[in-house]
Amino acid sequence: MPRLSFAFAAFLALSPLASPVLAQDQARVEFEKGNDNAAINGTIVGDEYIDYLLGAKKGQKMAVSLIPGESNGNGTVYFNILPPGSTGEAIYNGSIDGLDATGIVLPKNGDYVIRVYQMGDDADSGKTTAFMISVGIM
């Protein structure tokens, strides 16, 4: 799949004429020079998901906050943090642990995945939910 730069992904998310980032897609999170955080706007539909990739090193700390936006049908959105090489196992599960992960100590070097998704009736009925996700590495 093609990789999107953060600036291009942000442009797509903010552009009124652009369609939302397609679900089951990947977008690379890149911080602007001098920043250790980024904010991304997106939309999730039904049982689809979006993976945001972020390169980090062992011992660094990650912070992720998700703020649901307006939705069509009041869907609920969550995120998981998956370590490099994961086949779905998460080191943070937003549906259990909440929508504000702070101080997550990263266990190894590589690309981490922040997976945004819906569950249950929201996923099954195809609800559409907008969101903003804030990501930081310290």
C-alpha angles and dihedrals in degrees: 000000000000118000118232122209115234091247092053092044090050090049091052092047094049099039111103092210098046122094116236120270104280116254119252085032130124130228125182116230111221123178121225113250110285095015128106095193143051138190122218129189120207148150128233125199127202117306094346123110140201123219119209111197121210127178114223142157133243111273096023117123123236127204122192127177125182123199116189114223133197114321141194102236097003097274121184121229129203139177137213128198112223122193124229111290095017118152090202102309110131131209087202126029113196095194088061104025100038138251097287116070115180132174096011103171109218115230100207147004120274146062115333120200124220103198117199116199149143127236142204120359092356091058095039096049095046098244117179119225129181119212145175119217123195117201129188137174122200 
